[in-house]
Amino acid sequence: MRDPYSVLGVAKSASEGDIKKAFRKLAKKYHPDQNKDDPGAQQRFAEVNQAYEIIGDKDKRAQFDRGEIDAEGKQRFQSQGFEGFSGFEDFGAGGGSGGARGFRATGGSGGGGGFDDILNDIFGGLGGRGRGRSGAGAGSGFGGGARAKAPPKIKGKNAEIVARVSLEDIVNSGKTQVTLPNGKTVNATLPKGVEDGEKIRLKGQGHPGENGGQAGDAMVEVRIRPHKLFEVKGSDLHLDLPLTLYEAVLGAKVRTPTLSGAVNLTIPENASSGKTMRLKGKGLPTKTGGHGDLLVKLQIVMPPHSDEELETLMKAWKEITPYRARGPEFD
């Protein structure tokens, strides 16, 4: 793995805000949904995520800067010098039972236990046993030391993901494609009656854990894409349906789109602009298992160009059959 600072293109002195800004920019740039024709984008996207997992976390960043973990977040051994003491004193055969020979630190700034403390810091207690300063049963060197403790398992972080969902996805397939932090794409099932901004939890699909720990979850926020025809209001859909003047006057059957296929809607005679007609069950799924309705508002559209015959007819009609289109509240 490359150095995470180099991957994100930031200096080691960069602030948390600068790191987050760089990550967002690169994640957007290399997201597989934006680079479907670039086979290398998925690997680059995963590399950016891995880098941010290290230096985007305050504690992990400090560990990495100190050299305690590598670019993958794995623990690594860091050698240290034995400072603070001047040498060893051989206490000879008389220093312990059975004539065993041993050594102890002399001149250490930390007193008699300085050397033991340093070894314990480095080896986790490997050298602690068999070197007792009392000399009882003392051995030479690091023999008989206790086994170091395994590092604790740490669960991975949850991944925050936004899924752009179409109305057709909600009604027809009930699924949406989600790109995970590792670049893999999966199909996520949309719950019944899903709403804009609702979150779906994908167990174990987040960032990997450390030291064999469980992976985090993927928290998928559903964002419903605007539609060119339909407006969403709860589980109902709203549609403006343009009509010609003669369709409104004479009545007609008009082909009307729905998310499950077009239907022929019967327009009654003398239909007014603004009249709303209801197509039951043609809306979005509800949480109870049913469907909302499609509400169709009629919109009368005048001819694109002036027509002398129509003007003559309207003038005669105005004289012979006048009528009020507005109530007294408009007077």
Secondary structure, 3 states (H helix, E strand, C coil): CCCHHHHHCCCCCCCHHHHHHHHHHHHHHHCHHHCCCCCCHHHHHHHHHHHHHHHCCHHHHHHHHCCCECCCCCECCCCCCCCCCCEEEECCHHHCHHHCCCEEEECCCCHHHHHHHHHHHHHCCCCCCCCCCCCCCCCCCCCCCCCCCCCCCECCCCEEEEEEECHHHHHHHCEEEEECCCCCEEEEECCCCCCCCCEEEECCCCCCCECCCCCCCEEEEEEECCCCCCEEECCEEEEEEEEEHHHHHHCEEEEECCCCCCEEEEECCCCCCCCEEEECCCCCECCCCCECCEEEEEEEECCCCCCHHHHHHHHHHHHHCCCCCCCHHHC
